[in-house]
């Protein structure tokens, strides 16, 4: 095989290797971004749950305060 063919094959191998390394870096960065976005979504859902409408929570609060109310009325 002539020398220019070997040089061409070497150049192609170097280019493919360089592209593979950069593709791997992109994959690693995207995995990190995916994990971070997942953590943000969980945080946003927790905030949304803790700040839900008061009307949804009032029956539960009233049920928890029923013993206190009955004791206060007895005093």
PQR file of N, CA, C, O and H, with PARSE charges and radii, in Angstrom:
ATOM      1  N   UNK A   1       0.853  -1.163   0.000 -0.4000 1.5000
ATOM      2  CA  UNK A   1       0.000   0.000   0.000 -0.0000 2.0000
ATOM      3  C   UNK A   1       0.909   1.239   0.000  0.5500 1.7000
ATOM      4  O   UNK A   1       1.874   1.299   0.762 -0.5500 1.4000
ATOM      5  N   UNK A   2       0.603   2.216  -0.846 -0.4000 1.5000
ATOM      6  CA  UNK A   2       1.453   3.403  -0.923 -0.0000 2.0000
ATOM      7  C   UNK A   2       1.338   4.269   0.339  0.5500 1.7000
ATOM      8  O   UNK A   2       0.380   4.168   1.105 -0.5500 1.4000
ATOM      9  H   UNK A   2      -0.181   2.167  -1.465  0.4000 1.0000
ATOM     10  N   UNK A   3       2.321   5.097   0.516 -0.4000 1.5000
ATOM     11  CA  UNK A   3       2.407   5.953   1.700 -0.0000 2.0000
ATOM     12  C   UNK A   3       1.212   6.902   1.831  0.5500 1.7000
ATOM     13  O   UNK A   3       0.711   7.075   2.942 -0.5500 1.4000
ATOM     14  H   UNK A   3       3.099   5.180  -0.107  0.4000 1.0000
ATOM     15  N   UNK A   4       0.732   7.527   0.742 -0.4000 1.5000
ATOM     16  CA  UNK A   4      -0.420   8.425   0.919 -0.0000 2.0000
ATOM     17  C   UNK A   4      -1.660   7.703   1.459  0.5500 1.7000
ATOM     18  O   UNK A   4      -2.463   8.307   2.170 -0.5500 1.4000
ATOM     19  H   UNK A   4       1.139   7.387  -0.160  0.4000 1.0000
ATOM     20  N   UNK A   5      -1.819   6.435   1.132 -0.4000 1.5000
ATOM     21  CA  UNK A   5      -2.960   5.681   1.646 -0.0000 2.0000
ATOM     22  C   UNK A   5      -2.837   5.485   3.156  0.5500 1.7000
ATOM     23  O   UNK A   5      -3.821   5.601   3.886 -0.5500 1.4000
ATOM     24  H   UNK A   5      -1.166   5.944   0.555  0.4000 1.0000
ATOM     25  N   UNK A   6      -1.611   5.184   3.620 -0.4000 1.5000
ATOM     26  CA  UNK A   6      -1.393   5.027   5.058 -0.0000 2.0000
ATOM     27  C   UNK A   6      -1.619   6.350   5.791  0.5500 1.7000
ATOM     28  O   UNK A   6      -2.185   6.369   6.884 -0.5500 1.4000
ATOM     29  H   UNK A   6      -0.812   5.090   3.026  0.4000 1.0000
ATOM     30  N   UNK A   7      -1.193   7.414   5.208 -0.4000 1.5000
ATOM     31  CA  UNK A   7      -1.388   8.736   5.826 -0.0000 2.0000
ATOM     32  C   UNK A   7      -2.881   9.053   5.898  0.5500 1.7000
ATOM     33  O   UNK A   7      -3.362   9.583   6.899 -0.5500 1.4000
ATOM     34  H   UNK A   7      -0.733   7.399   4.320  0.4000 1.0000
ATOM     35  N   UNK A   8      -3.601   8.728   4.840 -0.4000 1.5000
ATOM     36  CA  UNK A   8      -5.047   8.970   4.831 -0.0000 2.0000
ATOM     37  C   UNK A   8      -5.736   8.126   5.895  0.5500 1.7000
ATOM     38  O   UNK A   8      -6.588   8.630   6.626 -0.5500 1.4000
ATOM     39  H   UNK A   8      -3.210   8.298   4.027  0.4000 1.0000
ATOM     40  N   UNK A   9      -5.378   6.846   5.991 -0.4000 1.5000
ATOM     41  CA  UNK A   9      -5.972   5.978   7.006 -0.0000 2.0000
ATOM     42  C   UNK A   9      -5.645   6.467   8.418  0.5500 1.7000
ATOM     43  O   UNK A   9      -6.504   6.428   9.300 -0.5500 1.4000
ATOM     44  H   UNK A   9      -4.686   6.436   5.397  0.4000 1.0000
ATOM     45  N   UNK A  10      -4.437   6.916   8.632 -0.4000 1.5000
ATOM     46  CA  UNK A  10      -4.045   7.446   9.939 -0.0000 2.0000
ATOM     47  C   UNK A  10      -4.836   8.712  10.261  0.5500 1.7000
ATOM     48  O   UNK A  10      -5.293   8.888  11.390 -0.5500 1.4000
ATOM     49  H   UNK A  10      -3.740   6.948   7.916  0.4000 1.0000
ATOM     50  N   UNK A  11      -4.998   9.591   9.276 -0.4000 1.5000
ATOM     51  CA  UNK A  11      -5.763  10.820   9.493 -0.0000 2.0000
ATOM     52  C   UNK A  11      -7.217  10.504   9.823  0.5500 1.7000
ATOM     53  O   UNK A  11      -7.804  11.115  10.716 -0.5500 1.4000
ATOM     54  H   UNK A  11      -4.626   9.448   8.358  0.4000 1.0000
ATOM     55  N   UNK A  12      -7.796   9.546   9.096 -0.4000 1.5000
ATOM     56  CA  UNK A  12      -9.186   9.151   9.366 -0.0000 2.0000
ATOM     57  C   UNK A  12      -9.303   8.547  10.759  0.5500 1.7000
ATOM     58  O   UNK A  12     -10.252   8.849  11.483 -0.5500 1.4000
ATOM     59  H   UNK A  12      -7.319   9.050   8.371  0.4000 1.0000
ATOM     60  N   UNK A  13      -8.354   7.698  11.147 -0.4000 1.5000
ATOM     61  CA  UNK A  13      -8.380   7.087  12.474 -0.0000 2.0000
ATOM     62  C   UNK A  13      -8.275   8.156  13.562  0.5500 1.7000
ATOM     63  O   UNK A  13      -8.975   8.080  14.571 -0.5500 1.4000
ATOM     64  H   UNK A  13      -7.584   7.452  10.559  0.4000 1.0000
ATOM     65  N   UNK A  14      -7.415   9.140  13.367 -0.4000 1.5000
ATOM     66  CA  UNK A  14      -7.284  10.217  14.350 -0.0000 2.0000
ATOM     67  C   UNK A  14      -8.567  11.045  14.448  0.5500 1.7000
ATOM     68  O   UNK A  14      -8.989  11.417  15.543 -0.5500 1.4000
ATOM     69  H   UNK A  14      -6.846   9.202  12.547  0.4000 1.0000
ATOM     70  N   UNK A  15      -9.172  11.328  13.317 -0.4000 1.5000
ATOM     71  CA  UNK A  15     -10.413  12.108  13.319 -0.0000 2.0000
ATOM     72  C   UNK A  15     -11.531  11.322  14.011  0.5500 1.7000
ATOM     73  O   UNK A  15     -12.272  11.880  14.820 -0.5500 1.4000
ATOM     74  H   UNK A  15      -8.829  11.026  12.428  0.4000 1.0000
ATOM     75  N   UNK A  16     -11.651  10.047  13.697 -0.4000 1.5000
ATOM     76  CA  UNK A  16     -12.695   9.215  14.325 -0.0000 2.0000
ATOM     77  C   UNK A  16     -12.443   9.102  15.827  0.5500 1.7000
ATOM     78  O   UNK A  16     -13.386   9.174  16.615 -0.5500 1.4000
ATOM     79  H   UNK A  16     -11.049   9.594  13.040  0.4000 1.0000
ATOM     80  N   UNK A  17     -11.205   8.928  16.227 -0.4000 1.5000
ATOM     81  CA  UNK A  17     -10.875   8.864  17.654 -0.0000 2.0000
ATOM     82  C   UNK A  17     -11.207  10.165  18.372  0.5500 1.7000
ATOM     83  O   UNK A  17     -11.762  10.150  19.471 -0.5500 1.4000
ATOM     84  H   UNK A  17     -10.439   8.869  15.587  0.4000 1.0000
ATOM     85  N   UNK A  18     -10.867  11.282  17.753 -0.4000 1.5000
ATOM     86  CA  UNK A  18     -11.167  12.597  18.333 -0.0000 2.0000
ATOM     87  C   UNK A  18     -12.679  12.785  18.479  0.5500 1.7000
ATOM     88  O   UNK A  18     -13.154  13.261  19.510 -0.5500 1.4000
ATOM     89  H   UNK A  18     -10.416  11.294  16.861  0.4000 1.0000
ATOM     90  N   UNK A  19     -13.426  12.409  17.445 -0.4000 1.5000
ATOM     91  CA  UNK A  19     -14.884  12.537  17.501 -0.0000 2.0000
ATOM     92  C   UNK A  19     -15.481  11.606  18.565  0.5500 1.7000
ATOM     93  O   UNK A  19     -16.442  11.981  19.237 -0.5500 1.4000
ATOM     94  H   UNK A  19     -13.040  12.022  16.607  0.4000 1.0000
ATOM     95  N   UNK A  20     -14.934  10.420  18.721 -0.4000 1.5000
ATOM     96  CA  UNK A  20     -15.439   9.487  19.730 -0.0000 2.0000
ATOM     97  C   UNK A  20     -15.211  10.024  21.136  0.5500 1.7000
ATOM     98  O   UNK A  20     -16.085   9.912  21.996 -0.5500 1.4000
ATOM     99  H   UNK A  20     -14.153  10.116  18.175  0.4000 1.0000
ATOM    100  N   UNK A  21     -14.046  10.603  21.371 -0.4000 1.5000
ATOM    101  CA  UNK A  21     -13.754  11.180  22.685 -0.0000 2.0000
ATOM    102  C   UNK A  21     -14.695  12.338  22.983  0.5500 1.7000
ATOM    103  O   UNK A  21     -15.218  12.439  24.093 -0.5500 1.4000
ATOM    104  H   UNK A  21     -13.336  10.693  20.672  0.4000 1.0000
ATOM    105  N   UNK A  22     -14.915  13.199  22.021 -0.4000 1.5000
ATOM    106  CA  UNK A  22     -15.813  14.327  22.240 -0.0000 2.0000
ATOM    107  C   UNK A  22     -17.262  13.874  22.406  0.5500 1.7000
ATOM    108  O   UNK A  22     -18.002  14.462  23.196 -0.5500 1.4000
ATOM    109  H   UNK A  22     -14.491  13.116  21.119  0.4000 1.0000
ATOM    110  N   UNK A  23     -17.674  12.850  21.684 -0.4000 1.5000
ATOM    111  CA  UNK A  23     -19.016  12.312  21.850 -0.0000 2.0000
ATOM    112  C   UNK A  23     -19.188  11.741  23.250  0.5500 1.7000
ATOM    113  O   UNK A  23     -20.242  11.917  23.862 -0.5500 1.4000
ATOM    114  H   UNK A  23     -17.074  12.372  21.042  0.4000 1.0000
ATOM    115  N   UNK A  24     -18.178  11.067  23.761 -0.4000 1.5000
ATOM    116  CA  UNK A  24     -18.226  10.538  25.119 -0.0000 2.0000
ATOM    117  C   UNK A  24     -18.361  11.675  26.132  0.5500 1.7000
ATOM    118  O   UNK A  24     -19.126  11.564  27.090 -0.5500 1.4000
ATOM    119  H   UNK A  24     -17.322  10.924  23.264  0.4000 1.0000
ATOM    120  N   UNK A  25     -17.625  12.759  25.927 -0.4000 1.5000
ATOM    121  CA  UNK A  25     -17.736  13.918  26.824 -0.0000 2.0000
ATOM    122  C   UNK A  25     -19.146  14.497  26.812  0.5500 1.7000
ATOM    123  O   UNK A  25     -19.675  14.866  27.861 -0.5500 1.4000
ATOM    124  H   UNK A  25     -17.003  12.849  25.149  0.4000 1.0000
ATOM    125  N   UNK A  26     -19.750  14.577  25.646 -0.4000 1.5000
ATOM    126  CA  UNK A  26     -21.125  15.083  25.537 -0.0000 2.0000
ATOM    127  C   UNK A  26     -22.083  14.153  26.278  0.5500 1.7000
ATOM    128  O   UNK A  26     -22.991  14.622  26.965 -0.5500 1.4000
ATOM    129  H   UNK A  26     -19.321  14.277  24.794  0.4000 1.0000
ATOM    130  N   UNK A  27     -21.892  12.851  26.145 -0.4000 1.5000
ATOM    131  CA  UNK A  27     -22.754  11.883  26.834 -0.0000 2.0000
ATOM    132  C   UNK A  27     -22.639  12.055  28.340  0.5500 1.7000
ATOM    133  O   UNK A  27     -23.652  12.054  29.038 -0.5500 1.4000
ATOM    134  H   UNK A  27     -21.155  12.471  25.587  0.4000 1.0000
ATOM    135  N   UNK A  28     -21.437  12.201  28.847 -0.4000 1.5000
ATOM    136  CA  UNK A  28     -21.239  12.390  30.289 -0.0000 2.0000
ATOM    137  C   UNK A  28     -21.897  13.682  30.755  0.5500 1.7000
ATOM    138  O   UNK A  28     -22.549  13.698  31.798 -0.5500 1.4000
ATOM    139  H   UNK A  28     -20.614  12.202  28.280  0.4000 1.0000
ATOM    140  N   UNK A  29     -21.738  14.756  30.006 -0.4000 1.5000
ATOM    141  CA  UNK A  29     -22.364  16.028  30.381 -0.0000 2.0000
ATOM    142  C   UNK A  29     -23.882  15.919  30.364  0.5500 1.7000
ATOM    143  O   UNK A  29     -24.549  16.458  31.247 -0.5500 1.4000
ATOM    144  H   UNK A  29     -21.208  14.743  29.158  0.4000 1.0000
ATOM    145  N   UNK A  30     -24.435  15.235  29.377 -0.4000 1.5000
ATOM    146  CA  UNK A  30     -25.893  15.078  29.305 -0.0000 2.0000
ATOM    147  C   UNK A  30     -26.427  14.226  30.455  0.5500 1.7000
ATOM    148  O   UNK A  30     -27.521  14.485  30.955 -0.5500 1.4000
ATOM    149  H   UNK A  30     -23.894  14.797  28.659  0.4000 1.0000
ATOM    150  N   UNK A  31     -25.677  13.223  30.876 -0.4000 1.5000
ATOM    151  CA  UNK A  31     -26.090  12.431  32.037 -0.0000 2.0000
ATOM    152  C   UNK A  31     -26.121  13.303  33.287  0.5500 1.7000
ATOM    153  O   UNK A  31     -27.036  13.190  34.103 -0.5500 1.4000
ATOM    154  H   UNK A  31     -24.788  13.012  30.469  0.4000 1.0000
ATOM    155  N   UNK A  32     -25.127  14.169  33.438 -0.4000 1.5000
ATOM    156  CA  UNK A  32     -25.092  15.072  34.585 -0.0000 2.0000
ATOM    157  C   UNK A  32     -26.267  16.047  34.532  0.5500 1.7000
ATOM    158  O   UNK A  32     -26.903  16.303  35.554 -0.5500 1.4000
ATOM    159  H   UNK A  32     -24.384  14.260  32.775  0.4000 1.0000
ATOM    160  N   UNK A  33     -26.553  16.583  33.367 -0.4000 1.5000
ATOM    161  CA  UNK A  33     -27.672  17.513  33.201 -0.0000 2.0000
ATOM    162  C   UNK A  33     -28.989  16.800  33.508  0.5500 1.7000
ATOM    163  O   UNK A  33     -29.870  17.380  34.143 -0.5500 1.4000
ATOM    164  H   UNK A  33     -26.036  16.375  32.537  0.4000 1.0000
ATOM    165  N   UNK A  34     -29.132  15.561  33.068 -0.4000 1.5000
ATOM    166  CA  UNK A  34     -30.348  14.799  33.333 -0.0000 2.0000
ATOM    167  C   UNK A  34     -30.547  14.600  34.828  0.5500 1.7000
ATOM    168  O   UNK A  34     -31.659  14.757  35.332 -0.5500 1.4000
ATOM    169  H   UNK A  34     -28.417  15.090  32.552  0.4000 1.0000
ATOM    170  N   UNK A  35     -29.481  14.255  35.540 -0.4000 1.5000
ATOM    171  CA  UNK A  35     -29.577  14.066  36.982 -0.0000 2.0000
ATOM    172  C   UNK A  35     -29.946  15.375  37.671  0.5500 1.7000
ATOM    173  O   UNK A  35     -30.785  15.390  38.571 -0.5500 1.4000
ATOM    174  H   UNK A  35     -28.578  14.128  35.131  0.4000 1.0000
ATOM    175  N   UNK A  36     -29.321  16.474  37.250 -0.4000 1.5000
ATOM    176  CA  UNK A  36     -29.612  17.770  37.856 -0.0000 2.0000
ATOM    177  C   UNK A  36     -31.058  18.185  37.604  0.5500 1.7000
ATOM    178  O   UNK A  36     -31.730  18.675  38.512 -0.5500 1.4000
ATOM    179  H   UNK A  36     -28.639  16.462  36.519  0.4000 1.0000
ATOM    180  N   UNK A  37     -31.536  17.993  36.391 -0.4000 1.5000
ATOM    181  CA  UNK A  37     -32.930  18.330  36.095 -0.0000 2.0000
ATOM    182  C   UNK A  37     -33.892  17.464  36.897  0.5500 1.7000
ATOM    183  O   UNK A  37     -34.937  17.944  37.336 -0.5500 1.4000
ATOM    184  H   UNK A  37     -30.990  17.595  35.653  0.4000 1.0000
ATOM    185  N   UNK A  38     -33.555  16.212  37.089 -0.4000 1.5000
ATOM    186  CA  UNK A  38     -34.382  15.344  37.928 -0.0000 2.0000
ATOM    187  C   UNK A  38     -34.460  15.853  39.354  0.5500 1.7000
ATOM    188  O   UNK A  38     -35.531  15.848  39.959 -0.5500 1.4000
ATOM    189  H   UNK A  38     -32.705  15.822  36.733  0.4000 1.0000
ATOM    190  N   UNK A  39     -33.327  16.296  39.898 -0.4000 1.5000
ATOM    191  CA  UNK A  39     -33.313  16.843  41.254 -0.0000 2.0000
ATOM    192  C   UNK A  39     -34.134  18.126  41.334  0.5500 1.7000
ATOM    193  O   UNK A  39     -34.836  18.354  42.320 -0.5500 1.4000
ATOM    194  H   UNK A  39     -32.456  16.301  39.406  0.4000 1.0000
ATOM    195  N   UNK A  40     -34.051  18.953  40.319 -0.4000 1.5000
ATOM    196  CA  UNK A  40     -34.831  20.195  40.295 -0.0000 2.0000
ATOM    197  C   UNK A  40     -36.322  19.885  40.232  0.5500 1.7000
ATOM    198  O   UNK A  40     -37.120  20.524  40.919 -0.5500 1.4000
ATOM    199  H   UNK A  40     -33.480  18.768  39.519  0.4000 1.0000
ATOM    200  N   UNK A  41     -36.701  18.912  39.415 -0.4000 1.5000
ATOM    201  CA  UNK A  41     -38.117  18.545  39.301 -0.0000 2.0000
ATOM    202  C   UNK A  41     -38.644  18.025  40.640  0.5500 1.7000
ATOM    203  O   UNK A  41     -39.760  18.360  41.038 -0.5500 1.4000
ATOM    204  H   UNK A  41     -36.054  18.393  38.857  0.4000 1.0000
ATOM    205  N   UNK A  42     -37.859  17.221  41.327 -0.4000 1.5000
ATOM    206  CA  UNK A  42     -38.286  16.716  42.637 -0.0000 2.0000
ATOM    207  C   UNK A  42     -38.450  17.883  43.605  0.5500 1.7000
ATOM    208  O   UNK A  42     -39.414  17.913  44.370 -0.5500 1.4000
ATOM    209  H   UNK A  42     -36.952  16.949  41.004  0.4000 1.0000
ATOM    210  N   UNK A  43     -37.536  18.836  43.586 -0.4000 1.5000
ATOM    211  CA  UNK A  43     -37.640  19.996  44.465 -0.0000 2.0000
ATOM    212  C   UNK A  43     -38.858  20.841  44.164  0.5500 1.7000
ATOM    213  O   UNK A  43     -39.538  21.306  45.079 -0.5500 1.4000
ATOM    214  H   UNK A  43     -36.753  18.812  42.964  0.4000 1.0000
ATOM    215  N   UNK A  44     -39.135  21.041  42.905 -0.4000 1.5000
ATOM    216  CA  UNK A  44     -40.303  21.839  42.516 -0.0000 2.0000
ATOM    217  C   UNK A  44     -41.583  21.133  42.936  0.5500 1.7000
ATOM    218  O   UNK A  44     -42.521  21.778  43.405 -0.5500 1.4000
ATOM    219  H   UNK A  44     -38.582  20.664  42.161  0.4000 1.0000
ATOM    220  N   UNK A  45     -41.632  19.818  42.773 -0.4000 1.5000
ATOM    221  CA  UNK A  45     -42.830  19.078  43.195 -0.0000 2.0000
ATOM    222  C   UNK A  45     -43.005  19.137  44.709  0.5500 1.7000
ATOM    223  O   UNK A  45     -44.132  19.219  45.198 -0.5500 1.4000
ATOM    224  H   UNK A  45     -40.870  19.295  42.392  0.4000 1.0000
ATOM    225  N   UNK A  46     -41.905  19.097  45.452 -0.4000 1.5000
ATOM    226  CA  UNK A  46     -42.002  19.203  46.910 -0.0000 2.0000
ATOM    227  C   UNK A  46     -42.529  20.573  47.311  0.5500 1.7000
ATOM    228  O   UNK A  46     -43.363  20.681  48.210 -0.5500 1.4000
ATOM    229  H   UNK A  46     -40.990  19.030  45.055  0.4000 1.0000
ATOM    230  N   UNK A  47     -42.048  21.611  46.652 -0.4000 1.5000
ATOM    231  CA  UNK A  47     -42.533  22.959  46.942 -0.0000 2.0000
ATOM    232  C   UNK A  47     -44.013  23.069  46.582  0.5500 1.7000
ATOM    233  O   UNK A  47     -44.789  23.651  47.340 -0.5500 1.4000
ATOM    234  H   UNK A  47     -41.370  21.523  45.921  0.4000 1.0000
ATOM    235  N   UNK A  48     -44.406  22.525  45.451 -0.4000 1.5000
ATOM    236  CA  UNK A  48     -45.811  22.578  45.043 -0.0000 2.0000
ATOM    237  C   UNK A  48     -46.686  21.823  46.034  0.5500 1.7000
ATOM    238  O   UNK A  48     -47.800  22.256  46.330 -0.5500 1.4000
ATOM    239  H   UNK A  48     -43.776  22.052  44.835  0.4000 1.0000
ATOM    240  N   UNK A  49     -46.198  20.704  46.548 -0.4000 1.5000
ATOM    241  CA  UNK A  49     -46.984  19.949  47.520 -0.0000 2.0000
ATOM    242  C   UNK A  49     -47.136  20.726  48.823  0.5500 1.7000
ATOM    243  O   UNK A  49     -48.213  20.741  49.419 -0.5500 1.4000
ATOM    244  H   UNK A  49     -45.294  20.351  46.308  0.4000 1.0000
ATOM    245  N   UNK A  50     -46.061  21.368  49.263 -0.4000 1.5000
ATOM    246  CA  UNK A  50     -46.099  22.089  50.527 -0.0000 2.0000
ATOM    247  C   UNK A  50     -46.864  23.397  50.437  0.5500 1.7000
ATOM    248  O   UNK A  50     -47.256  23.947  51.466 -0.5500 1.4000
ATOM    249  H   UNK A  50     -45.186  21.356  48.778  0.4000 1.0000
ATOM    250  N   UNK A  51     -47.085  23.902  49.250 -0.4000 1.5000
ATOM    251  CA  UNK A  51     -47.812  25.158  49.086 -0.0000 2.0000
ATOM    252  C   UNK A  51     -49.149  24.934  48.393  0.5500 1.7000
ATOM    253  O   UNK A  51     -49.671  25.844  47.749 -0.5500 1.4000
ATOM    254  H   UNK A  51     -46.767  23.455  48.414  0.4000 1.0000
ATOM    255  N   UNK A  52     -49.710  23.733  48.517 -0.4000 1.5000
ATOM    256  CA  UNK A  52     -50.997  23.456  47.883 -0.0000 2.0000
ATOM    257  C   UNK A  52     -52.090  24.294  48.546  0.5500 1.7000
ATOM    258  O   UNK A  52     -51.845  24.953  49.556 -0.5500 1.4000
ATOM    259  H   UNK A  52     -49.286  22.993  49.040  0.4000 1.0000
ATOM    260  N   UNK A  53     -53.268  24.265  47.987 -0.4000 1.5000
ATOM    261  CA  UNK A  53     -54.370  25.081  48.477 -0.0000 2.0000
ATOM    262  C   UNK A  53     -54.690  24.756  49.929  0.5500 1.7000
ATOM    263  O   UNK A  53     -54.625  23.601  50.350 -0.5500 1.4000
ATOM    264  H   UNK A  53     -53.467  23.729  47.166  0.4000 1.0000
ATOM    265  N   UNK A  54     -55.030  25.774  50.674 -0.4000 1.5000
ATOM    266  CA  UNK A  54     -55.350  25.596  52.085 -0.0000 2.0000
ATOM    267  C   UNK A  54     -56.621  24.769  52.242  0.5500 1.7000
ATOM    268  O   UNK A  54     -56.734  24.000  53.197 -0.5500 1.4000
ATOM    269  H   UNK A  54     -55.083  26.712  50.332  0.4000 1.0000
ATOM    270  N   UNK A  55     -57.566  24.907  51.339 -0.4000 1.5000
ATOM    271  CA  UNK A  55     -58.826  24.178  51.455 -0.0000 2.0000
ATOM    272  C   UNK A  55     -58.628  22.668  51.431  0.5500 1.7000
ATOM    273  O   UNK A  55     -59.461  21.935  51.963 -0.5500 1.4000
ATOM    274  H   UNK A  55     -57.474  25.531  50.563  0.4000 1.0000
ATOM    275  N   UNK A  56     -57.557  22.193  50.832 -0.4000 1.5000
ATOM    276  CA  UNK A  56     -57.266  20.762  50.824 -0.0000 2.0000
ATOM    277  C   UNK A  56     -56.732  20.296  52.173  0.5500 1.7000
ATOM    278  O   UNK A  56     -56.862  19.120  52.513 -0.5500 1.4000
ATOM    279  H   UNK A  56     -56.881  22.789  50.399  0.4000 1.0000
ATOM    280  N   UNK A  57     -56.142  21.189  52.939 -0.4000 1.5000
ATOM    281  CA  UNK A  57     -55.459  20.825  54.173 -0.0000 2.0000
ATOM    282  C   UNK A  57     -56.342  21.040  55.398  0.5500 1.7000
ATOM    283  O   UNK A  57     -56.136  20.392  56.424 -0.5500 1.4000
ATOM    284  H   UNK A  57     -56.037  22.144  52.663  0.4000 1.0000
ATOM    285  N   UNK A  58     -57.321  21.937  55.309 -0.4000 1.5000
ATOM    286  CA  UNK A  58     -58.131  22.308  56.468 -0.0000 2.0000
ATOM    287  C   UNK A  58     -58.814  21.107  57.117  0.5500 1.7000
ATOM    288  O   UNK A  58     -58.780  21.015  58.344 -0.5500 1.4000
ATOM    289  H   UNK A  58     -57.489  22.464  54.475  0.4000 1.0000
ATOM    290  N   UNK A  59     -59.431  20.184  56.387 -0.4000 1.5000
ATOM    291  CA  UNK A  59     -60.054  19.040  57.074 -0.0000 2.0000
ATOM    292  C   UNK A  59     -59.059  18.227  57.898  0.5500 1.7000
ATOM    293  O   UNK A  59     -59.387  17.772  58.994 -0.5500 1.4000
ATOM    294  H   UNK A  59     -59.459  20.259  55.390  0.4000 1.0000
ATOM    295  N   UNK A  60     -57.871  18.047  57.390 -0.4000 1.5000
ATOM    296  CA  UNK A  60     -56.851  17.303  58.126 -0.0000 2.0000
ATOM    297  C   UNK A  60     -56.436  18.064  59.386  0.5500 1.7000
ATOM    298  O   UNK A  60     -56.258  17.460  60.444 -0.5500 1.4000
ATOM    299  H   UNK A  60     -57.605  18.417  56.500  0.4000 1.0000
ATOM    300  N   UNK A  61     -56.282  19.378  59.278 -0.4000 1.5000
ATOM    301  CA  UNK A  61     -55.896  20.193  60.437 -0.0000 2.0000
ATOM    302  C   UNK A  61     -57.008  20.154  61.476  0.5500 1.7000
ATOM    303  O   UNK A  61     -56.733  20.004  62.667 -0.5500 1.4000
ATOM    304  H   UNK A  61     -56.427  19.868  58.418  0.4000 1.0000
ATOM    305  N   UNK A  62     -58.261  20.288  61.043 -0.4000 1.5000
ATOM    306  CA  UNK A  62     -59.387  20.235  61.974 -0.0000 2.0000
ATOM    307  C   UNK A  62     -59.451  18.894  62.686  0.5500 1.7000
ATOM    308  O   UNK A  62     -59.736  18.836  63.882 -0.5500 1.4000
ATOM    309  H   UNK A  62     -58.483  20.410  60.076  0.4000 1.0000
ATOM    310  N   UNK A  63     -59.186  17.818  61.958 -0.4000 1.5000
ATOM    311  CA  UNK A  63     -59.205  16.493  62.584 -0.0000 2.0000
ATOM    312  C   UNK A  63     -58.108  16.369  63.625  0.5500 1.7000
ATOM    313  O   UNK A  63     -58.315  15.757  64.673 -0.5500 1.4000
ATOM    314  H   UNK A  63     -58.954  17.865  60.986  0.4000 1.0000
ATOM    315  N   UNK A  64     -56.955  16.937  63.354 -0.4000 1.5000
ATOM    316  CA  UNK A  64     -55.847  16.876  64.311 -0.0000 2.0000
ATOM    317  C   UNK A  64     -56.102  17.760  65.521  0.5500 1.7000
ATOM    318  O   UNK A  64     -55.611  17.463  66.610 -0.5500 1.4000
ATOM    319  H   UNK A  64     -56.786  17.434  62.503  0.4000 1.0000
ATOM    320  N   UNK A  65     -56.858  18.838  65.356 -0.4000 1.5000
ATOM    321  CA  UNK A  65     -57.109  19.768  66.455 -0.0000 2.0000
ATOM    322  C   UNK A  65     -58.383  19.443  67.236  0.5500 1.7000
ATOM    323  O   UNK A  65     -58.677  20.120  68.221 -0.5500 1.4000
ATOM    324  H   UNK A  65     -57.258  19.079  64.472  0.4000 1.0000
ATOM    325  N   UNK A  66     -59.138  18.439  66.831 -0.4000 1.5000
ATOM    326  CA  UNK A  66     -60.381  18.095  67.526 -0.0000 2.0000
ATOM    327  C   UNK A  66     -60.143  17.773  68.998  0.5500 1.7000
ATOM    328  O   UNK A  66     -60.913  18.252  69.830 -0.5500 1.4000
ATOM    329  H   UNK A  66     -58.899  17.889  66.030  0.4000 1.0000
ATOM    330  N   UNK A  67     -59.132  16.997  69.376 -0.4000 1.5000
ATOM    331  CA  UNK A  67     -58.911  16.746  70.806 -0.0000 2.0000
ATOM    332  C   UNK A  67     -58.567  18.028  71.573  0.5500 1.7000
ATOM    333  O   UNK A  67     -58.989  18.197  72.717 -0.5500 1.4000
ATOM    334  H   UNK A  67     -58.506  16.608  68.700  0.4000 1.0000
ATOM    335  N   UNK A  68     -57.819  18.910  70.961 -0.4000 1.5000
ATOM    336  CA  UNK A  68     -57.452  20.161  71.620 -0.0000 2.0000
ATOM    337  C   UNK A  68     -58.701  21.013  71.812  0.5500 1.7000
ATOM    338  O   UNK A  68     -58.878  21.623  72.866 -0.5500 1.4000
ATOM    339  H   UNK A  68     -57.476  18.773  70.031  0.4000 1.0000
ATOM    340  N   UNK A  69     -59.563  21.061  70.809 -0.4000 1.5000
ATOM    341  CA  UNK A  69     -60.790  21.846  70.910 -0.0000 2.0000
ATOM    342  C   UNK A  69     -61.689  21.304  72.037  0.5500 1.7000
ATOM    343  O   UNK A  69     -62.216  22.076  72.837 -0.5500 1.4000
ATOM    344  H   UNK A  69     -59.419  20.565  69.952  0.4000 1.0000
ATOM    345  N   UNK A  70     -61.858  19.990  72.093 -0.4000 1.5000
ATOM    346  CA  UNK A  70     -62.731  19.427  73.124 -0.0000 2.0000
ATOM    347  C   UNK A  70     -62.142  19.665  74.513  0.5500 1.7000
ATOM    348  O   UNK A  70     -62.894  19.910  75.456 -0.5500 1.4000
ATOM    349  H   UNK A  70     -61.429  19.363  71.443  0.4000 1.0000
ATOM    350  N   UNK A  71     -60.826  19.600  74.664 -0.4000 1.5000
ATOM    351  CA  UNK A  71     -60.210  19.877  75.961 -0.0000 2.0000
ATOM    352  C   UNK A  71     -60.331  21.339  76.330  0.5500 1.7000
ATOM    353  O   UNK A  71     -60.525  21.665  77.501 -0.5500 1.4000
ATOM    354  H   UNK A  71     -60.215  19.401  73.897  0.4000 1.0000
ATOM    355  N   UNK A  72     -60.218  22.242  75.339 -0.4000 1.5000
ATOM    356  CA  UNK A  72     -60.349  23.670  75.605 -0.0000 2.0000
ATOM    357  C   UNK A  72     -61.770  24.019  75.994  0.5500 1.7000
ATOM    358  O   UNK A  72     -61.980  24.893  76.835 -0.5500 1.4000
ATOM    359  H   UNK A  72     -60.061  21.977  74.388  0.4000 1.0000
ATOM    360  N   UNK A  73     -62.757  23.354  75.398 -0.4000 1.5000
ATOM    361  CA  UNK A  73     -64.151  23.611  75.767 -0.0000 2.0000
ATOM    362  C   UNK A  73     -64.448  23.115  77.164  0.5500 1.7000
ATOM    363  O   UNK A  73     -65.328  23.662  77.830 -0.5500 1.4000
ATOM    364  H   UNK A  73     -62.587  22.644  74.715  0.4000 1.0000
ATOM    365  N   UNK A  74     -63.746  22.099  77.630 -0.4000 1.5000
ATOM    366  CA  UNK A  74     -63.955  21.567  78.963 -0.0000 2.0000
ATOM    367  C   UNK A  74     -63.368  22.448  80.041  0.5500 1.7000
ATOM    368  O   UNK A  74     -63.725  22.307  81.210 -0.5500 1.4000
ATOM    369  H   UNK A  74     -63.032  21.656  77.089  0.4000 1.0000
ATOM    370  N   UNK A  75     -62.491  23.339  79.683 -0.4000 1.5000
ATOM    371  CA  UNK A  75     -61.842  24.211  80.678 -0.0000 2.0000
ATOM    372  C   UNK A  75     -62.686  25.362  80.906  0.5500 1.7000
ATOM    373  O   UNK A  75     -62.341  26.232  81.706 -0.5500 1.4000
ATOM    374  H   UNK A  75     -62.202  23.454  78.733  0.4000 1.0000
TER
END
